[in-house]
Amino acid sequence: MGGRKETNIEERNLIAKFALKGKFLRKTAEIVGRSHTTIQEIVNKFKYDGIVQYKKGRGWKPILSERDE
């Protein structure tokens, strides 16, 4: 299995445009060069949120010591 590769905003915008045009997931995956499940996740997030950017506030929160604060 290959390593993880983050999709950039341009790819996400392209995927969203294809989804709005009604392209099939697998055809979009061939064009973009990603798996159909990746395309499906991006399209579902786009349909739910209406945006393709990552949401702020996701991920691990930093643990700061008293000195770092």
KOLGUKE-518164 format. One record per residue: residue number from 1; z, x, y of N, C-alpha, C in turn. Coordinates in steps of 0.02 Angstrom, whole numbers. Example, Ala and Ser with C-alpha at 12.3 -4.5 7.8 and 13.67 -1.06 7.14 Angstrom:
# KOLGUKE-518164
R     n      npz      npx      npy     capz     capx     capy      cpz      cpx      cpy
R     1      390      660     -284      390      615     -225      390      660     -165
R     2      354      642     -112      357      684      -53      394      645        2
# end
This chain:
# KOLGUKE-518164
R     n      npz      npx      npy     capz     capx     capy      cpz      cpx      cpy
R     1        0       42      -59        0        0        0        0       44       62
R     2      -34       21      113      -38       58      176       23       46      219
R     3       28       85      271       83       77      317       72       19      364
R     4      124        1      400      119      -53      449       80      -30      509
R     5       39      -74      536        3      -59      598       11     -119      644
R     6       38     -107      702       50     -161      749      -15     -183      781
R     7      -24     -248      788      -84     -274      821      -74     -270      897
R     8     -125     -247      932     -119     -242     1004     -139     -309     1036
R     9     -128     -314     1100     -140     -377     1136     -213     -397     1134
R    10     -259     -348     1138     -330     -364     1137     -350     -397     1071
R    11     -324     -370     1015     -338     -399      950     -309     -470      945
R    12     -249     -480      971     -218     -545      968     -256     -596     1010
R    13     -281     -575     1069     -322     -619     1110     -386     -638     1075
R    14     -418     -589     1041     -479     -602     1004     -466     -652      947
R    15     -412     -643      912     -394     -688      857     -382     -759      884
R    16     -348     -764      941     -335     -829      971     -400     -863      992
R    17     -447     -825     1019     -512     -853     1038     -549     -880      978
R    18     -549     -841      923     -581     -864      862     -548     -927      835
R    19     -482     -931      840     -446     -990      816     -465    -1051      857
R    20     -471    -1043      922     -490    -1099      965     -562    -1122      952
R    21     -605    -1075      932     -675    -1092      916     -681    -1124      847
R    22     -628    -1120      807     -629    -1150      741     -653    -1105      685
R    23     -653    -1039      696     -672     -992      644     -622     -994      587
R    24     -645     -981      528     -602     -978      470     -559     -915      472
R    25     -499     -919      442     -452     -863      443     -481     -802      409
R    26     -512     -812      352     -538     -754      314     -598     -722      349
R    27     -638     -762      382     -695     -734      420     -668     -695      480
R    28     -618     -721      514     -587     -686      569     -556     -621      545
R    29     -525     -622      486     -493     -562      458     -546     -508      444
R    30     -604     -528      420     -658     -480      408     -681     -448      473
R    31     -688     -489      525     -713     -464      590     -663     -416      621
R    32     -599     -435      620     -548     -395      654     -525     -336      611
R    33     -531     -342      545     -510     -288      501     -437     -292      481
R    34     -410     -352      478     -341     -364      458     -340     -412      398
R    35     -282     -419      368     -277     -465      312     -275     -537      338
R    36     -294     -584      296     -295     -654      317     -225     -680      330
R    37     -175     -651      297     -106     -674      310      -82     -652      379
R    38     -104     -593      402      -87     -570      469     -119     -617      520
R    39     -182     -634      508     -218     -680      553     -182     -747      555
R    40     -162     -771      497     -128     -836      493      -63     -835      532
R    41      -24     -781      527       39     -777      564       27     -778      640
R    42      -24     -741      663      -39     -738      734      -63     -806      759
R    43     -105     -839      720     -131     -905      740      -75     -956      742
R    44      -30     -955      693       25    -1002      692       72     -992      752
R    45       86     -929      769      128     -915      827       93     -937      891
R    46       27     -928      894      -11     -948      953      -10    -1024      960
R    47      -18    -1060      904      -16    -1133      907       52    -1160      926
R    48      105    -1126      903      173    -1149      916      196    -1133      986
R    49      184    -1070     1008      209    -1047     1073      157    -1051     1129
R    50       93    -1048     1111       40    -1049     1161       27     -981     1194
R    51       59     -928     1169       49     -861     1196       37     -813     1138
R    52        5     -756     1153       -6     -707     1101       38     -645     1109
R    53       72     -639     1166      116     -581     1177      179     -589     1134
R    54      211     -532     1125      275     -532     1089      328     -561     1135
R    55      375     -598     1106      430     -625     1145      481     -572     1159
R    56      509     -574     1218      562     -527     1236      627     -547     1201
R    57      670     -499     1190      734     -512     1160      734     -511     1085
R    58      680     -488     1054      677     -485      981      697     -415      958
R    59      722     -409      899      738     -344      871      812     -327      877
R    60      828     -268      855      897     -245      855      920     -231      926
R    61      980     -252      941     1011     -238     1005     1045     -170     1002
R    62     1041     -131     1056     1073      -65     1054     1149      -71     1052
R    63     1179      -27     1014     1252      -24     1011     1273       33     1058
R    64     1307       15     1111     1327       63     1161     1402       78     1157
R    65     1418      140     1166     1489      158     1169     1513      144     1240
R    66     1578      150     1252     1606      138     1319     1576      187     1369
R    67     1563      247     1348     1535      297     1393     1463      281     1412
R    68     1424      253     1365     1353      237     1378     1345      177     1424
R    69     1394      133     1424     1388       72     1465     1395       90     1535
# end
